Amino acid sequence: MIVSLIVTVLFGYLLGSVSFSYIIAKKIKKIDIRSEGSGNAGATNTLRVLGIGPAICVLLLDVAKGVAPALLAIALTNGDYPLVPALAGLAAILGHNWPIYFGFRGGKGVATSIGVVATLLFLPALCAGIVAILSIVFTKYVSLGSLLFAVLTPIAALIMLPFFHYPLEYIYLAVLLAILSLWRHRTNMGRLIAGTENKLGKKHA
């Protein structure tokens, strides 16, 4: 278990540290995505700055960064030690947020978190994801959808716990990710309350 833990956590962090939005923006426009738009190295800002094609590419790659370490950890431990995939997934998210390759300036970890929790808590993540997507469709606030997804996933997991017997380590991870997401989106929450948050499809003010 210890070897698997070390290997998967390192793999998760190093993979998570690959900032695809930064790399793609440099490749296409020779710009630092962190100095454009909202300044966030993620799919939403990529959409604002580069358009829908690059944004979809970044979104899928960032989700994959969360899926891969969690699946690797499950495979190496045969699913017997749920703490290992939980920590491997957390490491990937921390890598995305604070990437070692890019001066520890990354994104907010939403897409990578989706990859992790969708792998470990599929049904709760699906339910939370549906609510999040509907909120984005009707309000055009991506940050609101991100926050709803983060907060509702552990709630849904707790509600489903008697029926699906999810490992508590996965639920603790979901709670931790919700807290991390709230902290990373604190400025967005302020703008949402003030009514000044940027809507999807509009250029960053």
C-alpha positions as CSV (number, residue, x, y, z in Angstrom):
1,M,0.0,0.0,0.0
2,I,2.8,2.5,0.9
3,V,4.5,2.0,-2.4
4,S,1.2,2.4,-4.3
5,L,0.4,5.5,-2.3
6,I,3.7,7.2,-3.0
7,V,3.7,6.2,-6.7
8,T,0.1,7.3,-7.4
9,V,0.3,10.6,-5.3
10,L,3.5,11.6,-7.2
11,F,1.9,10.6,-10.5
12,G,-1.2,12.5,-9.7
13,Y,0.6,15.7,-8.7
14,L,3.0,15.7,-11.6
15,L,0.2,14.9,-14.1
16,G,-2.1,17.5,-12.5
17,S,0.7,20.1,-12.8
18,V,0.5,19.9,-16.6
19,S,-1.4,23.1,-17.4
20,F,-3.1,22.4,-20.7
21,S,-4.7,25.8,-20.9
22,Y,-1.3,27.4,-20.6
23,I,0.3,25.1,-23.1
24,I,-2.5,25.5,-25.7
25,A,-2.6,29.3,-25.3
26,K,1.1,29.5,-25.8
27,K,0.9,27.2,-28.9
28,I,-2.1,29.0,-30.5
29,K,-1.6,32.7,-29.6
30,K,1.9,32.8,-27.9
31,I,0.2,34.3,-24.8
32,D,0.2,33.4,-21.1
33,I,-3.5,32.5,-20.4
34,R,-2.9,33.6,-16.8
35,S,-2.4,37.2,-18.0
36,E,-5.6,37.2,-20.1
37,G,-9.3,37.4,-19.4
38,S,-9.9,36.4,-15.8
39,G,-6.3,35.2,-15.3
40,N,-7.4,31.7,-14.5
41,A,-5.7,28.8,-16.2
42,G,-8.8,26.7,-16.9
43,A,-11.4,25.9,-19.5
44,T,-13.7,28.8,-18.9
45,N,-11.0,31.4,-19.4
46,T,-9.7,29.5,-22.4
47,L,-13.2,29.8,-23.9
48,R,-13.2,33.5,-23.3
49,V,-9.7,34.0,-24.8
50,L,-9.3,31.3,-27.4
51,G,-12.8,30.1,-28.3
52,I,-14.9,26.9,-27.9
53,G,-12.6,24.4,-29.7
54,P,-9.5,25.0,-27.4
55,A,-11.8,25.3,-24.4
56,I,-13.4,21.8,-25.0
57,C,-9.9,20.4,-25.5
58,V,-8.7,21.9,-22.2
59,L,-11.8,20.7,-20.4
60,L,-11.4,17.1,-21.5
61,L,-7.7,17.0,-20.8
62,D,-8.2,18.6,-17.3
63,V,-10.9,16.0,-16.5
64,A,-8.6,13.2,-17.7
65,K,-5.9,14.5,-15.2
66,G,-8.3,13.6,-12.4
67,V,-9.5,10.3,-13.8
68,A,-6.1,8.8,-14.6
69,P,-4.5,8.9,-11.1
70,A,-7.7,7.7,-9.4
71,L,-8.0,4.7,-11.8
72,L,-4.3,3.9,-11.5
73,A,-4.6,3.9,-7.7
74,I,-7.7,1.6,-7.8
75,A,-5.8,-0.8,-10.2
76,L,-2.7,-0.9,-8.1
77,T,-4.6,-1.6,-4.8
78,N,-7.4,-3.7,-6.3
79,G,-9.7,-1.2,-4.7
80,D,-8.8,-2.5,-1.2
81,Y,-7.4,0.8,0.1
82,P,-9.8,3.6,-0.8
83,L,-7.4,6.2,0.9
84,V,-4.9,5.7,-2.0
85,P,-7.2,6.7,-4.9
86,A,-8.6,9.6,-2.7
87,L,-5.1,11.0,-2.1
88,A,-4.0,10.4,-5.7
89,G,-7.0,12.3,-6.9
90,L,-6.4,15.1,-4.4
91,A,-2.7,15.3,-5.5
92,A,-3.9,15.8,-9.1
93,I,-6.1,18.6,-8.1
94,L,-3.4,20.3,-6.0
95,G,-1.1,19.9,-9.0
96,H,-3.6,21.7,-11.3
97,N,-4.1,24.5,-8.8
98,W,-0.4,24.9,-7.9
99,P,1.6,23.3,-10.8
100,I,5.3,22.8,-10.1
101,Y,6.1,23.4,-13.8
102,F,4.5,26.8,-14.0
103,G,5.6,28.7,-10.9
104,F,2.7,27.2,-8.8
105,R,0.2,29.4,-10.6
106,G,-2.6,27.3,-11.9
107,G,-6.4,27.1,-12.2
108,K,-9.2,26.5,-9.7
109,G,-9.3,22.7,-10.2
110,V,-12.9,22.4,-11.2
111,A,-12.5,20.1,-14.2
112,T,-9.9,18.0,-12.5
113,S,-12.1,17.7,-9.5
114,I,-14.9,16.5,-11.8
115,G,-12.6,13.8,-13.1
116,V,-11.7,12.6,-9.6
117,V,-15.2,12.5,-8.1
118,A,-16.8,11.2,-11.2
119,T,-14.4,8.2,-11.0
120,L,-14.8,7.6,-7.2
121,L,-18.4,8.8,-6.7
122,F,-20.1,8.5,-10.0
123,L,-23.8,8.7,-9.2
124,P,-23.4,11.6,-6.6
125,A,-21.2,13.4,-9.1
126,L,-23.8,12.8,-11.9
127,C,-26.7,14.2,-9.8
128,A,-24.6,17.2,-8.7
129,G,-23.4,17.7,-12.3
130,I,-27.0,17.8,-13.7
131,V,-27.9,20.5,-11.2
132,A,-24.7,22.4,-12.0
133,I,-25.2,22.2,-15.8
134,L,-28.8,23.4,-15.5
135,S,-27.7,26.3,-13.3
136,I,-25.2,27.3,-15.9
137,V,-27.8,27.0,-18.7
138,F,-30.3,29.2,-17.0
139,T,-28.0,31.7,-15.3
140,K,-24.9,31.7,-17.6
141,Y,-22.7,31.7,-14.4
142,V,-20.0,29.0,-14.7
143,S,-18.7,29.8,-11.3
144,L,-22.2,29.2,-9.7
145,G,-22.3,25.8,-11.5
146,S,-18.9,24.9,-10.3
147,L,-19.8,25.8,-6.7
148,L,-23.0,23.9,-6.8
149,F,-21.2,20.8,-8.2
150,A,-18.6,21.0,-5.4
151,V,-21.1,21.4,-2.6
152,L,-23.8,19.1,-3.8
153,T,-21.5,16.1,-4.6
154,P,-20.7,15.3,-0.9
155,I,-24.3,15.9,0.1
156,A,-25.6,13.5,-2.6
157,A,-23.0,11.0,-1.6
158,L,-24.2,11.1,2.1
159,I,-27.8,10.7,1.0
160,M,-26.9,7.7,-1.2
161,L,-24.5,6.2,1.4
162,P,-27.0,3.7,2.9
163,F,-27.7,2.3,-0.5
164,F,-24.3,2.3,-2.2
165,H,-21.9,2.1,0.8
166,Y,-19.3,4.4,-0.6
167,P,-15.9,4.4,1.3
168,L,-15.9,7.2,3.8
169,E,-12.5,8.2,2.4
170,Y,-14.2,9.2,-0.8
171,I,-16.8,11.2,1.0
172,Y,-14.2,13.0,3.2
173,L,-12.4,13.8,-0.1
174,A,-15.6,15.3,-1.6
175,V,-16.1,17.4,1.5
176,L,-12.5,18.6,1.4
177,L,-12.9,19.5,-2.3
178,A,-16.0,21.4,-1.6
179,I,-14.2,23.5,1.0
180,L,-11.2,24.0,-1.4
181,S,-13.6,25.1,-4.2
182,L,-15.4,27.6,-2.0
183,W,-12.0,29.1,-1.0
184,R,-10.7,29.2,-4.6
185,H,-14.0,30.8,-5.8
186,R,-14.2,33.3,-2.9
187,T,-13.8,36.3,-5.3
188,N,-16.4,34.8,-7.6
189,M,-18.8,34.4,-4.7
190,G,-18.3,38.1,-3.9
191,R,-19.1,39.1,-7.5
192,L,-22.1,36.8,-7.6
193,I,-23.5,38.4,-4.5
194,A,-22.8,41.9,-5.9
195,G,-24.2,40.9,-9.3
196,T,-21.0,41.7,-11.2
197,E,-19.9,38.2,-12.1
198,N,-19.1,37.6,-15.7
199,K,-21.6,35.5,-17.6
200,L,-20.7,32.7,-20.0
201,G,-20.3,34.0,-23.5
202,K,-19.3,37.5,-22.4
203,K,-15.8,38.9,-22.5
204,H,-14.1,39.4,-19.1
205,A,-14.6,43.0,-17.9
